[in-house]
Amino acid sequence: MIEIYQAIKAINPNAEFKYTDNDYNTIEWLNDTTPISVDNIKAKQTELENDYDAKAYQRNRALEYKTIAEQLDMQYWDAVNGTTTWQDHINAIKTKYPKPE
């Protein structure tokens, strides 16, 4: 879940504020920071959460790809042996975790 501070900083990276217990009603704007409405903060949280969810395939792929060194070794041996081990590895992961349309 995207926290209040993440949404605020996405809207205004220079915002200075404090709050308690993840409660919108306790937000206090500091050092002349222009207040951001709760509705705008909630909308930004939803936007950031949707973006995070849409990139799940990237996180899942990253966990399964072999290291760069291992992939380079696969590519070397594929070139030497005329095989497609590296392409097969990448394609299997991309098929397992397709990019959303």
Backbone atoms as SQL, in Angstrom:
CREATE TABLE atoms (id INTEGER PRIMARY KEY, chain TEXT, resi INTEGER, resn TEXT, atom TEXT, x REAL, y REAL, z REAL);
INSERT INTO atoms VALUES
  (1, 'A', 1, 'MET', 'N', 0.839, -1.182, 0.000),
  (2, 'A', 1, 'MET', 'CA', 0.000, 0.000, 0.000),
  (3, 'A', 1, 'MET', 'C', 0.883, 1.245, 0.000),
  (4, 'A', 2, 'ILE', 'N', 0.486, 2.194, -0.777),
  (5, 'A', 2, 'ILE', 'CA', 1.225, 3.454, -0.859),
  (6, 'A', 2, 'ILE', 'C', 0.858, 4.305, 0.354),
  (7, 'A', 3, 'GLU', 'N', 1.862, 4.775, 1.050),
  (8, 'A', 3, 'GLU', 'CA', 1.654, 5.566, 2.259),
  (9, 'A', 3, 'GLU', 'C', 1.347, 7.024, 1.921),
  (10, 'A', 4, 'ILE', 'N', 0.809, 7.720, 2.890),
  (11, 'A', 4, 'ILE', 'CA', 0.476, 9.138, 2.721),
  (12, 'A', 4, 'ILE', 'C', 1.710, 9.929, 2.286),
  (13, 'A', 5, 'TYR', 'N', 2.835, 9.705, 2.951),
  (14, 'A', 5, 'TYR', 'CA', 4.024, 10.501, 2.640),
  (15, 'A', 5, 'TYR', 'C', 4.489, 10.266, 1.204),
  (16, 'A', 6, 'GLN', 'N', 4.315, 9.038, 0.689),
  (17, 'A', 6, 'GLN', 'CA', 4.736, 8.759, -0.680),
  (18, 'A', 6, 'GLN', 'C', 3.887, 9.548, -1.681),
  (19, 'A', 7, 'ALA', 'N', 2.596, 9.611, -1.419),
  (20, 'A', 7, 'ALA', 'CA', 1.702, 10.364, -2.304),
  (21, 'A', 7, 'ALA', 'C', 2.015, 11.849, -2.244),
  (22, 'A', 8, 'ILE', 'N', 2.211, 12.361, -1.046),
  (23, 'A', 8, 'ILE', 'CA', 2.512, 13.790, -0.899),
  (24, 'A', 8, 'ILE', 'C', 3.814, 14.126, -1.624),
  (25, 'A', 9, 'LYS', 'N', 4.843, 13.324, -1.420),
  (26, 'A', 9, 'LYS', 'CA', 6.139, 13.592, -2.054),
  (27, 'A', 9, 'LYS', 'C', 6.069, 13.433, -3.573),
  (28, 'A', 10, 'ALA', 'N', 5.172, 12.580, -4.063),
  (29, 'A', 10, 'ALA', 'CA', 4.994, 12.449, -5.509),
  (30, 'A', 10, 'ALA', 'C', 4.342, 13.699, -6.084),
  (31, 'A', 11, 'ILE', 'N', 3.479, 14.321, -5.310),
  (32, 'A', 11, 'ILE', 'CA', 2.820, 15.549, -5.743),
  (33, 'A', 11, 'ILE', 'C', 3.764, 16.743, -5.611),
  (34, 'A', 12, 'ASN', 'N', 4.423, 16.818, -4.458),
  (35, 'A', 12, 'ASN', 'CA', 5.328, 17.942, -4.190),
  (36, 'A', 12, 'ASN', 'C', 6.565, 17.412, -3.468),
  (37, 'A', 13, 'PRO', 'N', 7.629, 17.150, -4.202),
  (38, 'A', 13, 'PRO', 'CA', 8.836, 16.595, -3.587),
  (39, 'A', 13, 'PRO', 'C', 9.440, 17.468, -2.484),
  (40, 'A', 14, 'ASN', 'N', 9.118, 18.761, -2.491),
  (41, 'A', 14, 'ASN', 'CA', 9.677, 19.669, -1.489),
  (42, 'A', 14, 'ASN', 'C', 8.756, 19.893, -0.297),
  (43, 'A', 15, 'ALA', 'N', 7.626, 19.223, -0.287),
  (44, 'A', 15, 'ALA', 'CA', 6.659, 19.424, 0.808),
  (45, 'A', 15, 'ALA', 'C', 7.276, 19.040, 2.144),
  (46, 'A', 16, 'GLU', 'N', 6.948, 19.847, 3.139),
  (47, 'A', 16, 'GLU', 'CA', 7.352, 19.551, 4.517),
  (48, 'A', 16, 'GLU', 'C', 6.079, 19.411, 5.326),
  (49, 'A', 17, 'PHE', 'N', 5.981, 18.316, 6.065),
  (50, 'A', 17, 'PHE', 'CA', 4.737, 18.007, 6.767),
  (51, 'A', 17, 'PHE', 'C', 5.003, 16.953, 7.831),
  (52, 'A', 18, 'LYS', 'N', 4.011, 16.758, 8.654),
  (53, 'A', 18, 'LYS', 'CA', 4.045, 15.645, 9.597),
  (54, 'A', 18, 'LYS', 'C', 2.613, 15.171, 9.789),
  (55, 'A', 19, 'TYR', 'N', 2.480, 13.934, 10.226),
  (56, 'A', 19, 'TYR', 'CA', 1.168, 13.358, 10.514),
  (57, 'A', 19, 'TYR', 'C', 1.377, 12.167, 11.433),
  (58, 'A', 20, 'THR', 'N', 0.302, 11.661, 11.998),
  (59, 'A', 20, 'THR', 'CA', 0.411, 10.518, 12.899),
  (60, 'A', 20, 'THR', 'C', -0.569, 9.428, 12.498),
  (61, 'A', 21, 'ASP', 'N', -0.164, 8.211, 12.771),
  (62, 'A', 21, 'ASP', 'CA', -1.015, 7.028, 12.612),
  (63, 'A', 21, 'ASP', 'C', -1.643, 6.896, 11.227),
  (64, 'A', 22, 'ASN', 'N', -0.942, 7.335, 10.192),
  (65, 'A', 22, 'ASN', 'CA', -1.447, 7.240, 8.821),
  (66, 'A', 22, 'ASN', 'C', -2.846, 7.844, 8.693),
  (67, 'A', 23, 'ASP', 'N', -3.068, 8.921, 9.416),
  (68, 'A', 23, 'ASP', 'CA', -4.385, 9.579, 9.473),
  (69, 'A', 23, 'ASP', 'C', -4.324, 10.898, 8.712),
  (70, 'A', 24, 'TYR', 'N', -5.118, 10.985, 7.657),
  (71, 'A', 24, 'TYR', 'CA', -5.151, 12.199, 6.830),
  (72, 'A', 24, 'TYR', 'C', -5.514, 13.439, 7.654),
  (73, 'A', 25, 'ASN', 'N', -6.340, 13.256, 8.656),
  (74, 'A', 25, 'ASN', 'CA', -6.820, 14.392, 9.455),
  (75, 'A', 25, 'ASN', 'C', -5.753, 14.973, 10.371),
  (76, 'A', 26, 'THR', 'N', -4.616, 14.295, 10.472),
  (77, 'A', 26, 'THR', 'CA', -3.554, 14.803, 11.343),
  (78, 'A', 26, 'THR', 'C', -2.425, 15.473, 10.564),
  (79, 'A', 27, 'ILE', 'N', -2.574, 15.576, 9.244),
  (80, 'A', 27, 'ILE', 'CA', -1.502, 16.184, 8.450),
  (81, 'A', 27, 'ILE', 'C', -1.348, 17.645, 8.842),
  (82, 'A', 28, 'GLU', 'N', -0.109, 17.992, 9.155),
  (83, 'A', 28, 'GLU', 'CA', 0.226, 19.383, 9.479),
  (84, 'A', 28, 'GLU', 'C', 1.289, 19.828, 8.480),
  (85, 'A', 29, 'TRP', 'N', 0.999, 20.905, 7.772),
  (86, 'A', 29, 'TRP', 'CA', 1.913, 21.430, 6.749),
  (87, 'A', 29, 'TRP', 'C', 2.917, 22.363, 7.409),
  (88, 'A', 30, 'LEU', 'N', 4.183, 22.165, 7.144),
  (89, 'A', 30, 'LEU', 'CA', 5.251, 22.901, 7.816),
  (90, 'A', 30, 'LEU', 'C', 5.970, 23.845, 6.853),
  (91, 'A', 31, 'ASN', 'N', 6.561, 24.874, 7.425),
  (92, 'A', 31, 'ASN', 'CA', 7.441, 25.798, 6.700),
  (93, 'A', 31, 'ASN', 'C', 6.814, 26.336, 5.413),
  (94, 'A', 32, 'ASP', 'N', 5.598, 26.817, 5.548),
  (95, 'A', 32, 'ASP', 'CA', 4.880, 27.457, 4.433),
  (96, 'A', 32, 'ASP', 'C', 4.626, 26.533, 3.237),
  (97, 'A', 33, 'THR', 'N', 4.610, 25.222, 3.471),
  (98, 'A', 33, 'THR', 'CA', 4.254, 24.297, 2.391),
  (99, 'A', 33, 'THR', 'C', 2.787, 24.495, 2.049),
  (100, 'A', 34, 'THR', 'N', 2.503, 24.637, 0.775),
  (101, 'A', 34, 'THR', 'CA', 1.120, 24.781, 0.323),
  (102, 'A', 34, 'THR', 'C', 0.381, 23.478, 0.603),
  (103, 'A', 35, 'PRO', 'N', -0.708, 23.539, 1.331),
  (104, 'A', 35, 'PRO', 'CA', -1.461, 22.313, 1.644),
  (105, 'A', 35, 'PRO', 'C', -1.972, 21.615, 0.380),
  (106, 'A', 36, 'ILE', 'N', -2.022, 20.296, 0.463),
  (107, 'A', 36, 'ILE', 'CA', -2.576, 19.460, -0.601),
  (108, 'A', 36, 'ILE', 'C', -3.840, 18.834, -0.036),
  (109, 'A', 37, 'SER', 'N', -4.913, 18.879, -0.807),
  (110, 'A', 37, 'SER', 'CA', -6.187, 18.353, -0.307),
  (111, 'A', 37, 'SER', 'C', -6.099, 16.842, -0.102),
  (112, 'A', 38, 'VAL', 'N', -6.881, 16.351, 0.838),
  (113, 'A', 38, 'VAL', 'CA', -6.940, 14.915, 1.118),
  (114, 'A', 38, 'VAL', 'C', -7.383, 14.166, -0.138),
  (115, 'A', 39, 'ASP', 'N', -8.332, 14.727, -0.880),
  (116, 'A', 39, 'ASP', 'CA', -8.793, 14.078, -2.112),
  (117, 'A', 39, 'ASP', 'C', -7.651, 13.922, -3.112),
  (118, 'A', 40, 'ASN', 'N', -6.817, 14.949, -3.235),
  (119, 'A', 40, 'ASN', 'CA', -5.673, 14.858, -4.151),
  (120, 'A', 40, 'ASN', 'C', -4.646, 13.845, -3.671),
  (121, 'A', 41, 'ILE', 'N', -4.447, 13.781, -2.364),
  (122, 'A', 41, 'ILE', 'CA', -3.512, 12.801, -1.806),
  (123, 'A', 41, 'ILE', 'C', -4.027, 11.382, -2.064),
  (124, 'A', 42, 'LYS', 'N', -5.307, 11.156, -1.816),
  (125, 'A', 42, 'LYS', 'CA', -5.892, 9.827, -2.040),
  (126, 'A', 42, 'LYS', 'C', -5.853, 9.446, -3.521),
  (127, 'A', 43, 'ALA', 'N', -6.124, 10.414, -4.393),
  (128, 'A', 43, 'ALA', 'CA', -6.073, 10.148, -5.834),
  (129, 'A', 43, 'ALA', 'C', -4.662, 9.759, -6.255),
  (130, 'A', 44, 'LYS', 'N', -3.664, 10.446, -5.709),
  (131, 'A', 44, 'LYS', 'CA', -2.270, 10.133, -6.040),
  (132, 'A', 44, 'LYS', 'C', -1.898, 8.751, -5.499),
  (133, 'A', 45, 'GLN', 'N', -2.394, 8.402, -4.307),
  (134, 'A', 45, 'GLN', 'CA', -2.135, 7.066, -3.768),
  (135, 'A', 45, 'GLN', 'C', -2.696, 5.995, -4.710),
  (136, 'A', 46, 'THR', 'N', -3.904, 6.201, -5.176),
  (137, 'A', 46, 'THR', 'CA', -4.529, 5.245, -6.100),
  (138, 'A', 46, 'THR', 'C', -3.725, 5.139, -7.382),
  (139, 'A', 47, 'GLU', 'N', -3.304, 6.276, -7.911),
  (140, 'A', 47, 'GLU', 'CA', -2.498, 6.295, -9.136),
  (141, 'A', 47, 'GLU', 'C', -1.192, 5.524, -8.941),
  (142, 'A', 48, 'LEU', 'N', -0.511, 5.777, -7.830),
  (143, 'A', 48, 'LEU', 'CA', 0.755, 5.100, -7.554),
  (144, 'A', 48, 'LEU', 'C', 0.550, 3.606, -7.334),
  (145, 'A', 49, 'GLU', 'N', -0.530, 3.223, -6.656),
  (146, 'A', 49, 'GLU', 'CA', -0.825, 1.807, -6.433),
  (147, 'A', 49, 'GLU', 'C', -1.120, 1.106, -7.754),
  (148, 'A', 50, 'ASN', 'N', -1.873, 1.751, -8.624),
  (149, 'A', 50, 'ASN', 'CA', -2.175, 1.169, -9.930),
  (150, 'A', 50, 'ASN', 'C', -0.901, 0.982, -10.743),
  (151, 'A', 51, 'ASP', 'N', -0.017, 1.967, -10.686),
  (152, 'A', 51, 'ASP', 'CA', 1.254, 1.878, -11.399),
  (153, 'A', 51, 'ASP', 'C', 2.097, 0.735, -10.843),
  (154, 'A', 52, 'TYR', 'N', 2.142, 0.624, -9.516),
  (155, 'A', 52, 'TYR', 'CA', 2.899, -0.456, -8.871),
  (156, 'A', 52, 'TYR', 'C', 2.337, -1.818, -9.295),
  (157, 'A', 53, 'ASP', 'N', 1.027, -1.965, -9.246),
  (158, 'A', 53, 'ASP', 'CA', 0.390, -3.228, -9.617),
  (159, 'A', 53, 'ASP', 'C', 0.643, -3.584, -11.079),
  (160, 'A', 54, 'ALA', 'N', 0.632, -2.572, -11.946),
  (161, 'A', 54, 'ALA', 'CA', 0.833, -2.809, -13.373),
  (162, 'A', 54, 'ALA', 'C', 2.244, -3.292, -13.680),
  (163, 'A', 55, 'LYS', 'N', 3.171, -3.065, -12.767),
  (164, 'A', 55, 'LYS', 'CA', 4.562, -3.458, -12.994),
  (165, 'A', 55, 'LYS', 'C', 4.945, -4.745, -12.260),
  (166, 'A', 56, 'ALA', 'N', 3.947, -5.484, -11.794),
  (167, 'A', 56, 'ALA', 'CA', 4.221, -6.746, -11.098),
  (168, 'A', 56, 'ALA', 'C', 5.003, -7.703, -11.996),
  (169, 'A', 57, 'TYR', 'N', 4.672, -7.709, -13.278),
  (170, 'A', 57, 'TYR', 'CA', 5.368, -8.606, -14.207),
  (171, 'A', 57, 'TYR', 'C', 6.875, -8.315, -14.225),
  (172, 'A', 58, 'GLN', 'N', 7.256, -7.036, -14.111),
  (173, 'A', 58, 'GLN', 'CA', 8.679, -6.684, -14.113),
  (174, 'A', 58, 'GLN', 'C', 9.377, -7.236, -12.874),
  (175, 'A', 59, 'ARG', 'N', 8.722, -7.086, -11.726),
  (176, 'A', 59, 'ARG', 'CA', 9.322, -7.592, -10.491),
  (177, 'A', 59, 'ARG', 'C', 9.432, -9.116, -10.524),
  (178, 'A', 60, 'ASN', 'N', 8.403, -9.776, -11.046),
  (179, 'A', 60, 'ASN', 'CA', 8.435, -11.236, -11.130),
  (180, 'A', 60, 'ASN', 'C', 9.516, -11.719, -12.088),
  (181, 'A', 61, 'ARG', 'N', 9.648, -11.051, -13.228),
  (182, 'A', 61, 'ARG', 'CA', 10.693, -11.420, -14.179),
  (183, 'A', 61, 'ARG', 'C', 12.070, -11.256, -13.549),
  (184, 'A', 62, 'ALA', 'N', 12.277, -10.141, -12.875),
  (185, 'A', 62, 'ALA', 'CA', 13.591, -9.854, -12.295),
  (186, 'A', 62, 'ALA', 'C', 14.024, -10.939, -11.312),
  (187, 'A', 63, 'LEU', 'N', 13.066, -11.523, -10.613),
  (188, 'A', 63, 'LEU', 'CA', 13.384, -12.578, -9.657),
  (189, 'A', 63, 'LEU', 'C', 13.825, -13.867, -10.350),
  (190, 'A', 64, 'GLU', 'N', 13.392, -14.073, -11.569),
  (191, 'A', 64, 'GLU', 'CA', 13.679, -15.335, -12.259),
  (192, 'A', 64, 'GLU', 'C', 14.797, -15.259, -13.283),
  (193, 'A', 65, 'TYR', 'N', 15.106, -14.068, -13.760),
  (194, 'A', 65, 'TYR', 'CA', 16.218, -13.965, -14.707),
  (195, 'A', 65, 'TYR', 'C', 17.516, -14.375, -14.023),
  (196, 'A', 66, 'LYS', 'N', 18.342, -15.064, -14.767),
  (197, 'A', 66, 'LYS', 'CA', 19.668, -15.386, -14.242),
  (198, 'A', 66, 'LYS', 'C', 20.486, -14.099, -14.186),
  (199, 'A', 67, 'THR', 'N', 21.576, -14.133, -13.472),
  (200, 'A', 67, 'THR', 'CA', 22.424, -12.942, -13.370),
  (201, 'A', 67, 'THR', 'C', 22.964, -12.569, -14.752),
  (202, 'A', 68, 'ILE', 'N', 23.415, -11.340, -14.876),
  (203, 'A', 68, 'ILE', 'CA', 23.990, -10.884, -16.141),
  (204, 'A', 68, 'ILE', 'C', 25.185, -11.763, -16.512),
  (205, 'A', 69, 'ALA', 'N', 26.012, -12.100, -15.551),
  (206, 'A', 69, 'ALA', 'CA', 27.176, -12.950, -15.840),
  (207, 'A', 69, 'ALA', 'C', 26.722, -14.302, -16.387),
  (208, 'A', 70, 'GLU', 'N', 25.697, -14.885, -15.786),
  (209, 'A', 70, 'GLU', 'CA', 25.191, -16.169, -16.272),
  (210, 'A', 70, 'GLU', 'C', 24.588, -16.043, -17.672),
  (211, 'A', 71, 'GLN', 'N', 23.897, -14.932, -17.906),
  (212, 'A', 71, 'GLN', 'CA', 23.308, -14.728, -19.228),
  (213, 'A', 71, 'GLN', 'C', 24.395, -14.541, -20.295),
  (214, 'A', 72, 'LEU', 'N', 25.449, -13.810, -19.958),
  (215, 'A', 72, 'LEU', 'CA', 26.548, -13.636, -20.904),
  (216, 'A', 72, 'LEU', 'C', 27.218, -14.971, -21.215),
  (217, 'A', 73, 'ASP', 'N', 27.355, -15.799, -20.189),
  (218, 'A', 73, 'ASP', 'CA', 27.937, -17.120, -20.399),
  (219, 'A', 73, 'ASP', 'C', 27.037, -17.955, -21.319),
  (220, 'A', 74, 'MET', 'N', 25.723, -17.874, -21.096),
  (221, 'A', 74, 'MET', 'CA', 24.787, -18.588, -21.969),
  (222, 'A', 74, 'MET', 'C', 24.939, -18.114, -23.410),
  (223, 'A', 75, 'GLN', 'N', 25.042, -16.797, -23.588),
  (224, 'A', 75, 'GLN', 'CA', 25.167, -16.244, -24.940),
  (225, 'A', 75, 'GLN', 'C', 26.467, -16.709, -25.610),
  (226, 'A', 76, 'TYR', 'N', 27.539, -16.742, -24.835),
  (227, 'A', 76, 'TYR', 'CA', 28.815, -17.210, -25.376),
  (228, 'A', 76, 'TYR', 'C', 28.687, -18.649, -25.871),
  (229, 'A', 77, 'TRP', 'N', 28.170, -19.504, -25.002),
  (230, 'A', 77, 'TRP', 'CA', 28.070, -20.919, -25.374),
  (231, 'A', 77, 'TRP', 'C', 27.047, -21.147, -26.478),
  (232, 'A', 78, 'ASP', 'N', 26.014, -20.323, -26.529),
  (233, 'A', 78, 'ASP', 'CA', 25.076, -20.414, -27.648),
  (234, 'A', 78, 'ASP', 'C', 25.792, -20.103, -28.965),
  (235, 'A', 79, 'ALA', 'N', 26.656, -19.089, -28.954),
  (236, 'A', 79, 'ALA', 'CA', 27.399, -18.724, -30.164),
  (237, 'A', 79, 'ALA', 'C', 28.368, -19.835, -30.557),
  (238, 'A', 80, 'VAL', 'N', 29.020, -20.432, -29.577),
  (239, 'A', 80, 'VAL', 'CA', 29.983, -21.504, -29.843),
  (240, 'A', 80, 'VAL', 'C', 29.272, -22.758, -30.354),
  (241, 'A', 81, 'ASN', 'N', 28.142, -23.087, -29.706),
  (242, 'A', 81, 'ASN', 'CA', 27.468, -24.355, -29.999),
  (243, 'A', 81, 'ASN', 'C', 26.301, -24.247, -30.974),
  (244, 'A', 82, 'GLY', 'N', 25.959, -23.031, -31.369),
  (245, 'A', 82, 'GLY', 'CA', 24.813, -22.858, -32.267),
  (246, 'A', 82, 'GLY', 'C', 23.488, -23.194, -31.608),
  (247, 'A', 83, 'THR', 'N', 23.410, -22.957, -30.297),
  (248, 'A', 83, 'THR', 'CA', 22.189, -23.252, -29.544),
  (249, 'A', 83, 'THR', 'C', 21.434, -21.963, -29.217),
  (250, 'A', 84, 'THR', 'N', 20.281, -22.104, -28.571),
  (251, 'A', 84, 'THR', 'CA', 19.442, -20.946, -28.212),
  (252, 'A', 84, 'THR', 'C', 19.075, -20.967, -26.726),
  (253, 'A', 85, 'THR', 'N', 19.988, -21.425, -25.898),
  (254, 'A', 85, 'THR', 'CA', 19.724, -21.550, -24.465),
  (255, 'A', 85, 'THR', 'C', 19.324, -20.217, -23.846),
  (256, 'A', 86, 'TRP', 'N', 20.067, -19.168, -24.174),
  (257, 'A', 86, 'TRP', 'CA', 19.763, -17.853, -23.598),
  (258, 'A', 86, 'TRP', 'C', 18.401, -17.362, -24.060),
  (259, 'A', 87, 'GLN', 'N', 18.123, -17.422, -25.359),
  (260, 'A', 87, 'GLN', 'CA', 16.821, -16.988, -25.872),
  (261, 'A', 87, 'GLN', 'C', 15.690, -17.803, -25.258),
  (262, 'A', 88, 'ASP', 'N', 15.911, -19.094, -25.099),
  (263, 'A', 88, 'ASP', 'CA', 14.887, -19.952, -24.497),
  (264, 'A', 88, 'ASP', 'C', 14.615, -19.539, -23.051),
  (265, 'A', 89, 'HIS', 'N', 15.676, -19.224, -22.321),
  (266, 'A', 89, 'HIS', 'CA', 15.547, -18.781, -20.926),
  (267, 'A', 89, 'HIS', 'C', 14.726, -17.499, -20.840),
  (268, 'A', 90, 'ILE', 'N', 15.084, -16.518, -21.659),
  (269, 'A', 90, 'ILE', 'CA', 14.382, -15.230, -21.642),
  (270, 'A', 90, 'ILE', 'C', 12.934, -15.399, -22.084),
  (271, 'A', 91, 'ASN', 'N', 12.712, -16.121, -23.169),
  (272, 'A', 91, 'ASN', 'CA', 11.353, -16.323, -23.677),
  (273, 'A', 91, 'ASN', 'C', 10.457, -17.045, -22.672),
  (274, 'A', 92, 'ALA', 'N', 11.002, -18.015, -21.952),
  (275, 'A', 92, 'ALA', 'CA', 10.207, -18.747, -20.963),
  (276, 'A', 92, 'ALA', 'C', 9.706, -17.813, -19.862),
  (277, 'A', 93, 'ILE', 'N', 10.567, -16.915, -19.417),
  (278, 'A', 93, 'ILE', 'CA', 10.179, -15.981, -18.357),
  (279, 'A', 93, 'ILE', 'C', 9.203, -14.937, -18.885),
  (280, 'A', 94, 'LYS', 'N', 9.452, -14.433, -20.082),
  (281, 'A', 94, 'LYS', 'CA', 8.537, -13.447, -20.674),
  (282, 'A', 94, 'LYS', 'C', 7.168, -14.067, -20.934),
  (283, 'A', 95, 'THR', 'N', 7.123, -15.342, -21.271),
  (284, 'A', 95, 'THR', 'CA', 5.854, -16.041, -21.480),
  (285, 'A', 95, 'THR', 'C', 5.143, -16.260, -20.148),
  (286, 'A', 96, 'LYS', 'N', 5.910, -16.617, -19.126),
  (287, 'A', 96, 'LYS', 'CA', 5.333, -16.859, -17.797),
  (288, 'A', 96, 'LYS', 'C', 4.766, -15.573, -17.195),
  (289, 'A', 97, 'TYR', 'N', 5.444, -14.462, -17.424),
  (290, 'A', 97, 'TYR', 'CA', 5.030, -13.167, -16.879),
  (291, 'A', 97, 'TYR', 'C', 4.887, -12.163, -18.021),
  (292, 'A', 98, 'PRO', 'N', 3.803, -12.252, -18.780),
  (293, 'A', 98, 'PRO', 'CA', 3.657, -11.342, -19.930),
  (294, 'A', 98, 'PRO', 'C', 3.421, -9.900, -19.506),
  (295, 'A', 99, 'LYS', 'N', 3.864, -9.004, -20.361),
  (296, 'A', 99, 'LYS', 'CA', 3.634, -7.578, -20.146),
  (297, 'A', 99, 'LYS', 'C', 2.158, -7.296, -20.430),
  (298, 'A', 100, 'PRO', 'N', 1.467, -6.630, -19.520),
  (299, 'A', 100, 'PRO', 'CA', 0.053, -6.329, -19.760),
  (300, 'A', 100, 'PRO', 'C', -0.102, -5.410, -20.973),
  (301, 'A', 101, 'GLU', 'N', -1.186, -5.567, -21.649),
  (302, 'A', 101, 'GLU', 'CA', -1.467, -4.722, -22.823),
  (303, 'A', 101, 'GLU', 'C', -1.926, -3.357, -22.396);
